[in-house]
Amino acid sequence: MKLQQYIDLFYDGSNTDFAVAQGVKPQQVTQWKNNGFIVVEHVLYSPRRELAEVEPLKRNIPLPRGRERKTKG
């Protein structure tokens, strides 16, 4: 989830409370949010790069929600 969603859910929307809990200044939290950091299972992740979109191998693996297969033609 996006960092702001995590802060809303666990810190009642308070960047300051979240910053104190993490041992950082509120400005650091703002930087994380501006840089698109996300939280997965209570771990903060920073984006490294956009991945190229490619067609999945034909193994009947479902696409993530919100993604649609592109059809040629």
PDB file of N, H, CA, C and O in Angstrom:
ATOM      1  N   MET A   1       0.844  -1.172   0.000  1.00  0.00           N
ATOM      2  CA  MET A   1       0.000   0.000   0.000  1.00  0.00           C
ATOM      3  C   MET A   1       0.890   1.235   0.000  1.00  0.00           C
ATOM      4  O   MET A   1       2.056   1.175   0.390  1.00  0.00           O
ATOM      5  N   LYS A   2       0.332   2.340  -0.436  1.00  0.00           N
ATOM      6  H   LYS A   2      -0.615   2.389  -0.753  1.00  0.00           H
ATOM      7  CA  LYS A   2       1.080   3.589  -0.412  1.00  0.00           C
ATOM      8  C   LYS A   2       1.353   3.979   1.037  1.00  0.00           C
ATOM      9  O   LYS A   2       0.575   3.660   1.936  1.00  0.00           O
ATOM     10  N   LEU A   3       2.463   4.670   1.246  1.00  0.00           N
ATOM     11  H   LEU A   3       3.094   4.929   0.515  1.00  0.00           H
ATOM     12  CA  LEU A   3       2.856   5.053   2.598  1.00  0.00           C
ATOM     13  C   LEU A   3       1.773   5.867   3.289  1.00  0.00           C
ATOM     14  O   LEU A   3       1.517   5.659   4.474  1.00  0.00           O
ATOM     15  N   GLN A   4       1.131   6.789   2.579  1.00  0.00           N
ATOM     16  H   GLN A   4       1.339   6.958   1.615  1.00  0.00           H
ATOM     17  CA  GLN A   4       0.082   7.598   3.208  1.00  0.00           C
ATOM     18  C   GLN A   4      -1.070   6.724   3.692  1.00  0.00           C
ATOM     19  O   GLN A   4      -1.636   6.982   4.754  1.00  0.00           O
ATOM     20  N   GLN A   5      -1.419   5.705   2.932  1.00  0.00           N
ATOM     21  H   GLN A   5      -0.959   5.495   2.069  1.00  0.00           H
ATOM     22  CA  GLN A   5      -2.478   4.786   3.362  1.00  0.00           C
ATOM     23  C   GLN A   5      -2.085   4.088   4.660  1.00  0.00           C
ATOM     24  O   GLN A   5      -2.910   3.932   5.560  1.00  0.00           O
ATOM     25  N   TYR A   6      -0.836   3.675   4.755  1.00  0.00           N
ATOM     26  H   TYR A   6      -0.166   3.802   4.024  1.00  0.00           H
ATOM     27  CA  TYR A   6      -0.337   3.017   5.963  1.00  0.00           C
ATOM     28  C   TYR A   6      -0.411   3.966   7.159  1.00  0.00           C
ATOM     29  O   TYR A   6      -0.851   3.580   8.242  1.00  0.00           O
ATOM     30  N   ILE A   7       0.021   5.207   6.953  1.00  0.00           N
ATOM     31  H   ILE A   7       0.378   5.521   6.074  1.00  0.00           H
ATOM     32  CA  ILE A   7      -0.018   6.206   8.025  1.00  0.00           C
ATOM     33  C   ILE A   7      -1.458   6.479   8.436  1.00  0.00           C
ATOM     34  O   ILE A   7      -1.749   6.607   9.626  1.00  0.00           O
ATOM     35  N   ASP A   8      -2.351   6.569   7.476  1.00  0.00           N
ATOM     36  H   ASP A   8      -2.115   6.465   6.509  1.00  0.00           H
ATOM     37  CA  ASP A   8      -3.770   6.777   7.790  1.00  0.00           C
ATOM     38  C   ASP A   8      -4.319   5.624   8.621  1.00  0.00           C
ATOM     39  O   ASP A   8      -5.061   5.843   9.579  1.00  0.00           O
ATOM     40  N   LEU A   9      -3.959   4.409   8.258  1.00  0.00           N
ATOM     41  H   LEU A   9      -3.356   4.231   7.480  1.00  0.00           H
ATOM     42  CA  LEU A   9      -4.500   3.218   8.902  1.00  0.00           C
ATOM     43  C   LEU A   9      -3.944   2.990  10.304  1.00  0.00           C
ATOM     44  O   LEU A   9      -4.691   2.656  11.224  1.00  0.00           O
ATOM     45  N   PHE A  10      -2.641   3.168  10.468  1.00  0.00           N
ATOM     46  H   PHE A  10      -2.034   3.439   9.721  1.00  0.00           H
ATOM     47  CA  PHE A  10      -1.999   2.812  11.732  1.00  0.00           C
ATOM     48  C   PHE A  10      -1.643   4.003  12.623  1.00  0.00           C
ATOM     49  O   PHE A  10      -1.382   3.821  13.812  1.00  0.00           O
ATOM     50  N   TYR A  11      -1.629   5.209  12.073  1.00  0.00           N
ATOM     51  H   TYR A  11      -1.842   5.357  11.108  1.00  0.00           H
ATOM     52  CA  TYR A  11      -1.235   6.388  12.843  1.00  0.00           C
ATOM     53  C   TYR A  11      -2.256   7.510  12.739  1.00  0.00           C
ATOM     54  O   TYR A  11      -1.930   8.679  12.948  1.00  0.00           O
ATOM     55  N   ASP A  12      -3.488   7.151  12.415  1.00  0.00           N
ATOM     56  H   ASP A  12      -3.753   6.202  12.245  1.00  0.00           H
ATOM     57  CA  ASP A  12      -4.586   8.114  12.323  1.00  0.00           C
ATOM     58  C   ASP A  12      -4.218   9.312  11.450  1.00  0.00           C
ATOM     59  O   ASP A  12      -4.645  10.437  11.708  1.00  0.00           O
ATOM     60  N   GLY A  13      -3.417   9.053  10.411  1.00  0.00           N
ATOM     61  H   GLY A  13      -3.070   8.139  10.201  1.00  0.00           H
ATOM     62  CA  GLY A  13      -3.061  10.101   9.460  1.00  0.00           C
ATOM     63  C   GLY A  13      -1.960  11.037   9.920  1.00  0.00           C
ATOM     64  O   GLY A  13      -1.660  12.011   9.230  1.00  0.00           O
ATOM     65  N   SER A  14      -1.349  10.770  11.068  1.00  0.00           N
ATOM     66  H   SER A  14      -1.593   9.979  11.629  1.00  0.00           H
ATOM     67  CA  SER A  14      -0.345  11.684  11.621  1.00  0.00           C
ATOM     68  C   SER A  14       1.061  11.323  11.142  1.00  0.00           C
ATOM     69  O   SER A  14       1.642  10.325  11.569  1.00  0.00           O
ATOM     70  N   ASN A  15       1.590  12.153  10.251  1.00  0.00           N
ATOM     71  H   ASN A  15       1.118  12.964   9.904  1.00  0.00           H
ATOM     72  CA  ASN A  15       2.971  11.964   9.804  1.00  0.00           C
ATOM     73  C   ASN A  15       3.937  12.090  10.975  1.00  0.00           C
ATOM     74  O   ASN A  15       4.930  11.366  11.046  1.00  0.00           O
ATOM     75  N   THR A  16       3.648  13.009  11.892  1.00  0.00           N
ATOM     76  H   THR A  16       2.841  13.598  11.835  1.00  0.00           H
ATOM     77  CA  THR A  16       4.520  13.227  13.048  1.00  0.00           C
ATOM     78  C   THR A  16       4.577  11.990  13.932  1.00  0.00           C
ATOM     79  O   THR A  16       5.659  11.565  14.336  1.00  0.00           O
ATOM     80  N   ASP A  17       3.422  11.409  14.234  1.00  0.00           N
ATOM     81  H   ASP A  17       2.542  11.754  13.906  1.00  0.00           H
ATOM     82  CA  ASP A  17       3.403  10.201  15.064  1.00  0.00           C
ATOM     83  C   ASP A  17       4.154   9.063  14.378  1.00  0.00           C
ATOM     84  O   ASP A  17       4.895   8.321  15.023  1.00  0.00           O
ATOM     85  N   PHE A  18       3.959   8.932  13.078  1.00  0.00           N
ATOM     86  H   PHE A  18       3.357   9.534  12.554  1.00  0.00           H
ATOM     87  CA  PHE A  18       4.674   7.897  12.328  1.00  0.00           C
ATOM     88  C   PHE A  18       6.179   8.149  12.382  1.00  0.00           C
ATOM     89  O   PHE A  18       6.956   7.221  12.606  1.00  0.00           O
ATOM     90  N   ALA A  19       6.594   9.401  12.176  1.00  0.00           N
ATOM     91  H   ALA A  19       5.963  10.155  11.994  1.00  0.00           H
ATOM     92  CA  ALA A  19       8.017   9.746  12.201  1.00  0.00           C
ATOM     93  C   ALA A  19       8.635   9.422  13.559  1.00  0.00           C
ATOM     94  O   ALA A  19       9.721   8.848  13.625  1.00  0.00           O
ATOM     95  N   VAL A  20       7.952   9.786  14.635  1.00  0.00           N
ATOM     96  H   VAL A  20       7.069  10.252  14.581  1.00  0.00           H
ATOM     97  CA  VAL A  20       8.460   9.502  15.979  1.00  0.00           C
ATOM     98  C   VAL A  20       8.616   7.996  16.175  1.00  0.00           C
ATOM     99  O   VAL A  20       9.627   7.535  16.706  1.00  0.00           O
ATOM    100  N   ALA A  21       7.619   7.236  15.747  1.00  0.00           N
ATOM    101  H   ALA A  21       6.798   7.610  15.316  1.00  0.00           H
ATOM    102  CA  ALA A  21       7.663   5.777  15.902  1.00  0.00           C
ATOM    103  C   ALA A  21       8.828   5.162  15.124  1.00  0.00           C
ATOM    104  O   ALA A  21       9.368   4.129  15.519  1.00  0.00           O
ATOM    105  N   GLN A  22       9.211   5.802  14.014  1.00  0.00           N
ATOM    106  H   GLN A  22       8.772   6.641  13.693  1.00  0.00           H
ATOM    107  CA  GLN A  22      10.291   5.269  13.178  1.00  0.00           C
ATOM    108  C   GLN A  22      11.650   5.856  13.539  1.00  0.00           C
ATOM    109  O   GLN A  22      12.676   5.408  13.027  1.00  0.00           O
ATOM    110  N   GLY A  23      11.663   6.855  14.418  1.00  0.00           N
ATOM    111  H   GLY A  23      10.829   7.218  14.835  1.00  0.00           H
ATOM    112  CA  GLY A  23      12.921   7.474  14.816  1.00  0.00           C
ATOM    113  C   GLY A  23      13.508   8.394  13.768  1.00  0.00           C
ATOM    114  O   GLY A  23      14.727   8.539  13.673  1.00  0.00           O
ATOM    115  N   VAL A  24      12.634   9.024  12.972  1.00  0.00           N
ATOM    116  H   VAL A  24      11.644   8.906  13.050  1.00  0.00           H
ATOM    117  CA  VAL A  24      13.085   9.966  11.942  1.00  0.00           C
ATOM    118  C   VAL A  24      12.333  11.280  12.102  1.00  0.00           C
ATOM    119  O   VAL A  24      11.356  11.360  12.846  1.00  0.00           O
ATOM    120  N   LYS A  25      12.792  12.302  11.404  1.00  0.00           N
ATOM    121  H   LYS A  25      13.586  12.237  10.799  1.00  0.00           H
ATOM    122  CA  LYS A  25      12.109  13.594  11.410  1.00  0.00           C
ATOM    123  C   LYS A  25      10.923  13.542  10.452  1.00  0.00           C
ATOM    124  O   LYS A  25      10.949  12.791   9.477  1.00  0.00           O
ATOM    125  N   PRO A  26       9.882  14.334  10.722  1.00  0.00           N
ATOM    126  CA  PRO A  26       8.727  14.359   9.815  1.00  0.00           C
ATOM    127  C   PRO A  26       9.109  14.694   8.370  1.00  0.00           C
ATOM    128  O   PRO A  26       8.454  14.236   7.433  1.00  0.00           O
ATOM    129  N   GLN A  27      10.157  15.484   8.189  1.00  0.00           N
ATOM    130  H   GLN A  27      10.689  15.856   8.950  1.00  0.00           H
ATOM    131  CA  GLN A  27      10.593  15.825   6.833  1.00  0.00           C
ATOM    132  C   GLN A  27      11.010  14.575   6.058  1.00  0.00           C
ATOM    133  O   GLN A  27      10.822  14.502   4.843  1.00  0.00           O
ATOM    134  N   GLN A  28      11.577  13.593   6.763  1.00  0.00           N
ATOM    135  H   GLN A  28      11.730  13.653   7.750  1.00  0.00           H
ATOM    136  CA  GLN A  28      11.970  12.345   6.103  1.00  0.00           C
ATOM    137  C   GLN A  28      10.745  11.602   5.598  1.00  0.00           C
ATOM    138  O   GLN A  28      10.760  11.030   4.508  1.00  0.00           O
ATOM    139  N   VAL A  29       9.681  11.614   6.395  1.00  0.00           N
ATOM    140  H   VAL A  29       9.669  12.079   7.281  1.00  0.00           H
ATOM    141  CA  VAL A  29       8.436  10.962   5.985  1.00  0.00           C
ATOM    142  C   VAL A  29       7.895  11.633   4.727  1.00  0.00           C
ATOM    143  O   VAL A  29       7.437  10.958   3.806  1.00  0.00           O
ATOM    144  N   THR A  30       7.949  12.955   4.691  1.00  0.00           N
ATOM    145  H   THR A  30       8.322  13.503   5.439  1.00  0.00           H
ATOM    146  CA  THR A  30       7.498  13.691   3.506  1.00  0.00           C
ATOM    147  C   THR A  30       8.313  13.284   2.282  1.00  0.00           C
ATOM    148  O   THR A  30       7.755  13.097   1.201  1.00  0.00           O
ATOM    149  N   GLN A  31       9.622  13.148   2.442  1.00  0.00           N
ATOM    150  H   GLN A  31      10.076  13.300   3.320  1.00  0.00           H
ATOM    151  CA  GLN A  31      10.464  12.716   1.318  1.00  0.00           C
ATOM    152  C   GLN A  31      10.081  11.317   0.855  1.00  0.00           C
ATOM    153  O   GLN A  31       9.995  11.058  -0.346  1.00  0.00           O
ATOM    154  N   TRP A  32       9.852  10.421   1.801  1.00  0.00           N
ATOM    155  H   TRP A  32       9.922  10.632   2.776  1.00  0.00           H
ATOM    156  CA  TRP A  32       9.454   9.061   1.431  1.00  0.00           C
ATOM    157  C   TRP A  32       8.162   9.078   0.630  1.00  0.00           C
ATOM    158  O   TRP A  32       8.041   8.394  -0.387  1.00  0.00           O
ATOM    159  N   LYS A  33       7.198   9.865   1.095  1.00  0.00           N
ATOM    160  H   LYS A  33       7.297  10.421   1.920  1.00  0.00           H
ATOM    161  CA  LYS A  33       5.912   9.939   0.393  1.00  0.00           C
ATOM    162  C   LYS A  33       6.092  10.530  -0.999  1.00  0.00           C
ATOM    163  O   LYS A  33       5.532  10.018  -1.968  1.00  0.00           O
ATOM    164  N   ASN A  34       6.864  11.599  -1.105  1.00  0.00           N
ATOM    165  H   ASN A  34       7.319  12.015  -0.317  1.00  0.00           H
ATOM    166  CA  ASN A  34       7.085  12.245  -2.401  1.00  0.00           C
ATOM    167  C   ASN A  34       7.822  11.340  -3.384  1.00  0.00           C
ATOM    168  O   ASN A  34       7.669  11.484  -4.597  1.00  0.00           O
ATOM    169  N   ASN A  35       8.616  10.412  -2.866  1.00  0.00           N
ATOM    170  H   ASN A  35       8.739  10.295  -1.880  1.00  0.00           H
ATOM    171  CA  ASN A  35       9.384   9.505  -3.719  1.00  0.00           C
ATOM    172  C   ASN A  35       8.676   8.185  -3.976  1.00  0.00           C
ATOM    173  O   ASN A  35       9.270   7.264  -4.535  1.00  0.00           O
ATOM    174  N   GLY A  36       7.408   8.080  -3.571  1.00  0.00           N
ATOM    175  H   GLY A  36       6.925   8.829  -3.117  1.00  0.00           H
ATOM    176  CA  GLY A  36       6.599   6.923  -3.930  1.00  0.00           C
ATOM    177  C   GLY A  36       6.874   5.658  -3.134  1.00  0.00           C
ATOM    178  O   GLY A  36       6.619   4.557  -3.622  1.00  0.00           O
ATOM    179  N   PHE A  37       7.391   5.795  -1.916  1.00  0.00           N
ATOM    180  H   PHE A  37       7.599   6.689  -1.520  1.00  0.00           H
ATOM    181  CA  PHE A  37       7.647   4.613  -1.096  1.00  0.00           C
ATOM    182  C   PHE A  37       6.333   3.905  -0.783  1.00  0.00           C
ATOM    183  O   PHE A  37       5.277   4.530  -0.685  1.00  0.00           O
ATOM    184  N   ILE A  38       6.427   2.583  -0.628  1.00  0.00           N
ATOM    185  H   ILE A  38       7.285   2.076  -0.707  1.00  0.00           H
ATOM    186  CA  ILE A  38       5.257   1.778  -0.294  1.00  0.00           C
ATOM    187  C   ILE A  38       5.568   0.913   0.926  1.00  0.00           C
ATOM    188  O   ILE A  38       6.726   0.755   1.313  1.00  0.00           O
ATOM    189  N   VAL A  39       4.516   0.357   1.522  1.00  0.00           N
ATOM    190  H   VAL A  39       3.575   0.486   1.207  1.00  0.00           H
ATOM    191  CA  VAL A  39       4.670  -0.533   2.669  1.00  0.00           C
ATOM    192  C   VAL A  39       4.039  -1.875   2.311  1.00  0.00           C
ATOM    193  O   VAL A  39       2.892  -1.941   1.868  1.00  0.00           O
ATOM    194  N   VAL A  40       4.807  -2.937   2.510  1.00  0.00           N
ATOM    195  H   VAL A  40       5.738  -2.883   2.870  1.00  0.00           H
ATOM    196  CA  VAL A  40       4.327  -4.301   2.292  1.00  0.00           C
ATOM    197  C   VAL A  40       4.644  -5.092   3.556  1.00  0.00           C
ATOM    198  O   VAL A  40       5.806  -5.224   3.938  1.00  0.00           O
ATOM    199  N   GLU A  41       3.608  -5.615   4.199  1.00  0.00           N
ATOM    200  H   GLU A  41       2.664  -5.508   3.888  1.00  0.00           H
ATOM    201  CA  GLU A  41       3.767  -6.392   5.428  1.00  0.00           C
ATOM    202  C   GLU A  41       4.646  -5.662   6.444  1.00  0.00           C
ATOM    203  O   GLU A  41       5.569  -6.246   7.011  1.00  0.00           O
ATOM    204  N   HIS A  42       4.353  -4.391   6.664  1.00  0.00           N
ATOM    205  H   HIS A  42       3.603  -3.916   6.203  1.00  0.00           H
ATOM    206  CA  HIS A  42       5.027  -3.526   7.640  1.00  0.00           C
ATOM    207  C   HIS A  42       6.504  -3.300   7.321  1.00  0.00           C
ATOM    208  O   HIS A  42       7.297  -3.032   8.224  1.00  0.00           O
ATOM    209  N   VAL A  43       6.878  -3.407   6.047  1.00  0.00           N
ATOM    210  H   VAL A  43       6.234  -3.626   5.314  1.00  0.00           H
ATOM    211  CA  VAL A  43       8.236  -3.115   5.597  1.00  0.00           C
ATOM    212  C   VAL A  43       8.151  -2.003   4.563  1.00  0.00           C
ATOM    213  O   VAL A  43       7.361  -2.079   3.621  1.00  0.00           O
ATOM    214  N   LEU A  44       8.972  -0.966   4.744  1.00  0.00           N
ATOM    215  H   LEU A  44       9.613  -0.905   5.508  1.00  0.00           H
ATOM    216  CA  LEU A  44       8.995   0.179   3.841  1.00  0.00           C
ATOM    217  C   LEU A  44       9.911  -0.119   2.658  1.00  0.00           C
ATOM    218  O   LEU A  44      11.057  -0.533   2.835  1.00  0.00           O
ATOM    219  N   TYR A  45       9.394   0.094   1.454  1.00  0.00           N
ATOM    220  H   TYR A  45       8.463   0.430   1.310  1.00  0.00           H
ATOM    221  CA  TYR A  45      10.151  -0.162   0.228  1.00  0.00           C
ATOM    222  C   TYR A  45      10.221   1.096  -0.622  1.00  0.00           C
ATOM    223  O   TYR A  45       9.269   1.871  -0.704  1.00  0.00           O
ATOM    224  N   SER A  46      11.385   1.277  -1.258  1.00  0.00           N
ATOM    225  H   SER A  46      12.158   0.647  -1.193  1.00  0.00           H
ATOM    226  CA  SER A  46      11.535   2.387  -2.193  1.00  0.00           C
ATOM    227  C   SER A  46      11.533   1.838  -3.612  1.00  0.00           C
ATOM    228  O   SER A  46      12.081   0.766  -3.869  1.00  0.00           O
ATOM    229  N   PRO A  47      10.915   2.572  -4.536  1.00  0.00           N
ATOM    230  CA  PRO A  47      10.922   2.110  -5.925  1.00  0.00           C
ATOM    231  C   PRO A  47      12.321   2.260  -6.517  1.00  0.00           C
ATOM    232  O   PRO A  47      12.990   3.272  -6.307  1.00  0.00           O
ATOM    233  N   ARG A  48      12.746   1.257  -7.247  1.00  0.00           N
ATOM    234  H   ARG A  48      12.203   0.435  -7.418  1.00  0.00           H
ATOM    235  CA  ARG A  48      14.059   1.309  -7.894  1.00  0.00           C
ATOM    236  C   ARG A  48      13.932   1.735  -9.354  1.00  0.00           C
ATOM    237  O   ARG A  48      14.687   2.578  -9.839  1.00  0.00           O
ATOM    238  N   ARG A  49      12.970   1.141 -10.036  1.00  0.00           N
ATOM    239  H   ARG A  49      12.356   0.456  -9.641  1.00  0.00           H
ATOM    240  CA  ARG A  49      12.773   1.472 -11.438  1.00  0.00           C
ATOM    241  C   ARG A  49      11.433   0.912 -11.890  1.00  0.00           C
ATOM    242  O   ARG A  49      10.896  -0.018 -11.288  1.00  0.00           O
ATOM    243  N   GLU A  50      10.909   1.486 -12.950  1.00  0.00           N
ATOM    244  H   GLU A  50      11.346   2.241 -13.440  1.00  0.00           H
ATOM    245  CA  GLU A  50       9.718   0.949 -13.595  1.00  0.00           C
ATOM    246  C   GLU A  50      10.134  -0.281 -14.383  1.00  0.00           C
ATOM    247  O   GLU A  50      11.165  -0.270 -15.055  1.00  0.00           O
ATOM    248  N   LEU A  51       9.350  -1.325 -14.306  1.00  0.00           N
ATOM    249  H   LEU A  51       8.512  -1.334 -13.760  1.00  0.00           H
ATOM    250  CA  LEU A  51       9.640  -2.527 -15.078  1.00  0.00           C
ATOM    251  C   LEU A  51       8.961  -2.444 -16.439  1.00  0.00           C
ATOM    252  O   LEU A  51       7.853  -1.922 -16.561  1.00  0.00           O
ATOM    253  N   ALA A  52       9.629  -2.958 -17.449  1.00  0.00           N
ATOM    254  H   ALA A  52      10.530  -3.383 -17.349  1.00  0.00           H
ATOM    255  CA  ALA A  52       9.059  -2.982 -18.791  1.00  0.00           C
ATOM    256  C   ALA A  52       7.846  -3.900 -18.793  1.00  0.00           C
ATOM    257  O   ALA A  52       7.846  -4.956 -18.162  1.00  0.00           O
ATOM    258  N   GLU A  53       6.819  -3.481 -19.508  1.00  0.00           N
ATOM    259  H   GLU A  53       6.819  -2.622 -20.021  1.00  0.00           H
ATOM    260  CA  GLU A  53       5.629  -4.318 -19.622  1.00  0.00           C
ATOM    261  C   GLU A  53       5.844  -5.332 -20.732  1.00  0.00           C
ATOM    262  O   GLU A  53       6.151  -4.970 -21.868  1.00  0.00           O
ATOM    263  N   VAL A  54       5.682  -6.588 -20.397  1.00  0.00           N
ATOM    264  H   VAL A  54       5.433  -6.882 -19.474  1.00  0.00           H
ATOM    265  CA  VAL A  54       5.803  -7.669 -21.369  1.00  0.00           C
ATOM    266  C   VAL A  54       4.625  -8.607 -21.180  1.00  0.00           C
ATOM    267  O   VAL A  54       3.988  -8.629 -20.127  1.00  0.00           O
ATOM    268  N   GLU A  55       4.352  -9.373 -22.210  1.00  0.00           N
ATOM    269  H   GLU A  55       4.869  -9.355 -23.066  1.00  0.00           H
ATOM    270  CA  GLU A  55       3.276 -10.354 -22.115  1.00  0.00           C
ATOM    271  C   GLU A  55       3.727 -11.503 -21.223  1.00  0.00           C
ATOM    272  O   GLU A  55       4.861 -11.966 -21.341  1.00  0.00           O
ATOM    273  N   PRO A  56       2.854 -11.969 -20.332  1.00  0.00           N
ATOM    274  CA  PRO A  56       3.230 -13.118 -19.504  1.00  0.00           C
ATOM    275  C   PRO A  56       3.363 -14.366 -20.363  1.00  0.00           C
ATOM    276  O   PRO A  56       2.761 -14.471 -21.432  1.00  0.00           O
ATOM    277  N   LEU A  57       4.153 -15.299 -19.882  1.00  0.00           N
ATOM    278  H   LEU A  57       4.641 -15.214 -19.014  1.00  0.00           H
ATOM    279  CA  LEU A  57       4.283 -16.574 -20.582  1.00  0.00           C
ATOM    280  C   LEU A  57       2.940 -17.276 -20.579  1.00  0.00           C
ATOM    281  O   LEU A  57       2.125 -17.057 -19.682  1.00  0.00           O
ATOM    282  N   LYS A  58       2.708 -18.093 -21.545  1.00  0.00           N
ATOM    283  H   LYS A  58       3.370 -18.271 -22.273  1.00  0.00           H
ATOM    284  CA  LYS A  58       1.411 -18.772 -21.689  1.00  0.00           C
ATOM    285  C   LYS A  58       1.293 -19.929 -20.701  1.00  0.00           C
ATOM    286  O   LYS A  58       1.316 -21.095 -21.096  1.00  0.00           O
ATOM    287  N   ARG A  59       1.167 -19.607 -19.428  1.00  0.00           N
ATOM    288  H   ARG A  59       1.148 -18.660 -19.107  1.00  0.00           H
ATOM    289  CA  ARG A  59       1.044 -20.624 -18.385  1.00  0.00           C
ATOM    290  C   ARG A  59      -0.248 -20.458 -17.595  1.00  0.00           C
ATOM    291  O   ARG A  59      -0.387 -21.003 -16.499  1.00  0.00           O
ATOM    292  N   ASN A  60      -1.174 -19.719 -18.143  1.00  0.00           N
ATOM    293  H   ASN A  60      -1.061 -19.277 -19.032  1.00  0.00           H
ATOM    294  CA  ASN A  60      -2.440 -19.448 -17.465  1.00  0.00           C
ATOM    295  C   ASN A  60      -2.240 -18.790 -16.104  1.00  0.00           C
ATOM    296  O   ASN A  60      -2.969 -19.069 -15.153  1.00  0.00           O
ATOM    297  N   ILE A  61      -1.244 -17.916 -16.027  1.00  0.00           N
ATOM    298  H   ILE A  61      -0.652 -17.689 -16.800  1.00  0.00           H
ATOM    299  CA  ILE A  61      -1.015 -17.163 -14.803  1.00  0.00           C
ATOM    300  C   ILE A  61      -1.892 -15.921 -14.869  1.00  0.00           C
ATOM    301  O   ILE A  61      -1.797 -15.155 -15.827  1.00  0.00           O
ATOM    302  N   PRO A  62      -2.746 -15.706 -13.870  1.00  0.00           N
ATOM    303  CA  PRO A  62      -3.615 -14.532 -13.925  1.00  0.00           C
ATOM    304  C   PRO A  62      -2.814 -13.243 -13.771  1.00  0.00           C
ATOM    305  O   PRO A  62      -1.824 -13.190 -13.042  1.00  0.00           O
ATOM    306  N   LEU A  63      -3.259 -12.220 -14.466  1.00  0.00           N
ATOM    307  H   LEU A  63      -4.064 -12.263 -15.059  1.00  0.00           H
ATOM    308  CA  LEU A  63      -2.654 -10.905 -14.326  1.00  0.00           C
ATOM    309  C   LEU A  63      -3.129 -10.273 -13.030  1.00  0.00           C
ATOM    310  O   LEU A  63      -4.203 -10.613 -12.536  1.00  0.00           O
ATOM    311  N   PRO A  64      -2.338  -9.349 -12.467  1.00  0.00           N
ATOM    312  CA  PRO A  64      -2.789  -8.642 -11.272  1.00  0.00           C
ATOM    313  C   PRO A  64      -4.078  -7.879 -11.555  1.00  0.00           C
ATOM    314  O   PRO A  64      -4.358  -7.517 -12.698  1.00  0.00           O
ATOM    315  N   ARG A  65      -4.857  -7.638 -10.507  1.00  0.00           N
ATOM    316  H   ARG A  65      -4.629  -7.931  -9.579  1.00  0.00           H
ATOM    317  CA  ARG A  65      -6.104  -6.887 -10.667  1.00  0.00           C
ATOM    318  C   ARG A  65      -5.831  -5.527 -11.289  1.00  0.00           C
ATOM    319  O   ARG A  65      -4.824  -4.886 -10.987  1.00  0.00           O
ATOM    320  N   GLY A  66      -6.717  -5.100 -12.141  1.00  0.00           N
ATOM    321  H   GLY A  66      -7.535  -5.621 -12.386  1.00  0.00           H
ATOM    322  CA  GLY A  66      -6.586  -3.805 -12.789  1.00  0.00           C
ATOM    323  C   GLY A  66      -5.732  -3.831 -14.044  1.00  0.00           C
ATOM    324  O   GLY A  66      -5.602  -2.815 -14.728  1.00  0.00           O
ATOM    325  N   ARG A  67      -5.154  -4.968 -14.350  1.00  0.00           N
ATOM    326  H   ARG A  67      -5.259  -5.793 -13.795  1.00  0.00           H
ATOM    327  CA  ARG A  67      -4.326  -5.090 -15.548  1.00  0.00           C
ATOM    328  C   ARG A  67      -5.091  -5.910 -16.572  1.00  0.00           C
ATOM    329  O   ARG A  67      -5.755  -6.884 -16.220  1.00  0.00           O
ATOM    330  N   GLU A  68      -5.004  -5.532 -17.797  1.00  0.00           N
ATOM    331  H   GLU A  68      -4.464  -4.740 -18.082  1.00  0.00           H
ATOM    332  CA  GLU A  68      -5.698  -6.260 -18.852  1.00  0.00           C
ATOM    333  C   GLU A  68      -4.694  -6.660 -19.913  1.00  0.00           C
ATOM    334  O   GLU A  68      -3.726  -5.946 -20.174  1.00  0.00           O
ATOM    335  N   ARG A  69      -4.932  -7.789 -20.509  1.00  0.00           N
ATOM    336  H   ARG A  69      -5.718  -8.369 -20.296  1.00  0.00           H
ATOM    337  CA  ARG A  69      -4.064  -8.222 -21.600  1.00  0.00           C
ATOM    338  C   ARG A  69      -4.304  -7.324 -22.813  1.00  0.00           C
ATOM    339  O   ARG A  69      -5.443  -6.994 -23.144  1.00  0.00           O
ATOM    340  N   LYS A  70      -3.226  -6.942 -23.456  1.00  0.00           N
ATOM    341  H   LYS A  70      -2.301  -7.211 -23.186  1.00  0.00           H
ATOM    342  CA  LYS A  70      -3.340  -6.150 -24.676  1.00  0.00           C
ATOM    343  C   LYS A  70      -3.534  -7.107 -25.840  1.00  0.00           C
ATOM    344  O   LYS A  70      -2.802  -8.086 -25.989  1.00  0.00           O
ATOM    345  N   THR A  71      -4.521  -6.811 -26.652  1.00  0.00           N
ATOM    346  H   THR A  71      -5.116  -6.016 -26.531  1.00  0.00           H
ATOM    347  CA  THR A  71      -4.771  -7.661 -27.816  1.00  0.00           C
ATOM    348  C   THR A  71      -4.237  -6.968 -29.053  1.00  0.00           C
ATOM    349  O   THR A  71      -4.331  -5.749 -29.193  1.00  0.00           O
ATOM    350  N   LYS A  72      -3.679  -7.759 -29.942  1.00  0.00           N
ATOM    351  H   LYS A  72      -3.602  -8.749 -29.829  1.00  0.00           H
ATOM    352  CA  LYS A  72      -3.146  -7.199 -31.185  1.00  0.00           C
ATOM    353  C   LYS A  72      -4.263  -7.114 -32.205  1.00  0.00           C
ATOM    354  O   LYS A  72      -5.140  -7.975 -32.270  1.00  0.00           O
ATOM    355  N   GLY A  73      -4.212  -6.055 -33.001  1.00  0.00           N
ATOM    356  H   GLY A  73      -3.499  -5.355 -32.948  1.00  0.00           H
ATOM    357  CA  GLY A  73      -5.174  -5.972 -34.085  1.00  0.00           C
ATOM    358  C   GLY A  73      -6.052  -4.827 -34.059  1.00  0.00           C
ATOM    359  O   GLY A  73      -6.898  -4.677 -34.940  1.00  0.00           O
TER     360      GLY A  73
END
